[in-house]
Amino acid sequence: METHSIIPIFRMFDEGKAKQFYVEFLGFQVDWEHRFEPDLPLYLQLSKGAAKIHLSEHYGDCTPGGAIRIETTGLEQYQRELLEKRYPYARPGLESAPWGAKELRLSDPFGNRIVFYEWEKPRS
């Protein structure tokens, strides 16, 4: 068996707030959306570079309060870009973690946590 990638699923409750946060603020793109019928819950895939996230309005897919870490390069520039957008619900800062990474921590409108991080020194 060969494994490829992991795609986390986050619970969401409001399509508009989700797209405002993930697409307009964080810069993810919507790859696809699915509903079984027009008035039923939304399930969608977002991506930013190689990172993929699924968001689901379906009860039982997952619970709010999940957390993921996304390894990056160019984290300081990304943080500046986010601050320039003046998103009303977050002004993320950078922190140096004791294990040698810079981190930018955010919570989405549904209580899910995302940490973008970059290693301060190359890892072997």
N, C-alpha and C positions, 0 to 999 in steps of 0.2 A: 504494500500500500504506500502511496505517496500522498502527503498532505500539501495543501496549497496556502490557503489563507483562512482567517477567522473573520466573520462579519458579525459584530455585536448588534443586538436588537434593543432599542430604547423604546419605552412606552411614551406616547404623546397623547394629548387630549384636545389639541386645537391646531388644525392645519395651518392657519394663518400665522400664529405665534411660532410654530415650528419652522416655517419657511423664512419668517423674518429673522430668526436667530441663526439657523444653519446656512441659509442661502445668502440673505442680504448682509448679515453681520460676519459670519465665519468664512464665507466664500465657497461653501460646498455647492455642487451642482446636483440637480435632480436627474438621476439616470432613468428612472421609471417609476410609475405609480400604478397601484392596482386596487380596485374595489370590485366586490362581487356584483353589486348593483349600485346605482347612483347614490342612494341614501345610506349605504352601509359604510362601515369603518374603512379608513384609508391605510394602506401599507405601501411604503415607498423606500427606494434606495437612494442614498446620497453618496457622493464621492468628492474627495479633494485629493488630487494626486493618486497615490496608491491606496489611501485610506478609504474604506467603505463603511457606511453605517446604515442599518435599516431602522426605520421609525414605524411604529405600529399603533393604531388606535384600537386594535382588537383586544378585548378583555382576555386575559389568560396567556397572551404571548410572552409577557414579561411584566415586571413591576417597576414603578418609578423608583429612582434612587440608585440606579446602576452607575458604574464608573468604568471608564476606559482610559488608556494612555496611548498617545499617538506620537511616535518618534518622528522628529523633524530635523531639518537644517534651516538656517535663516530665521530662527525664532525671534530674534530682536527686531528684525524688519517686519515680521508678521505682527508682532505686538504693536509697533508704531502704526501699521495700517489699520489695525482694529481700533486703536485710540482715535485715529483721524475720522472714523465713521461716526463717532459720538453716539453710539448705541445707548439708549437711555437706561438700560438695566445692567450694564457691566462696563467697568473700566479696568481691564485685567492688567496686573503687574507681573513682573518677572521675579522669580525667587531662585536662589542657588540652593540646591538640595545637598545634604551632607554626603551623598553617594556620587557627587560629581556631575550632576545634571542641572541645567537651567530649566525651570518649569513655568508654564503659564496655565493657571487653573481657572476653569469656568464651570458654571452650572447652567443648564438649559432651563427654559420656563417650566419644566415638569419635574425638576429635582434630580436629573441625571447629571453626572459630573464627567468633565473631559479635562484631561491634562495633556497639553502639548509639551513635549520635552525635547531637549537637545543636549547631547553629551558635551561637556566642557573640554574634555580631552578625548582623543581617539581611543576607542575600546579595542582590545585585542581578543 
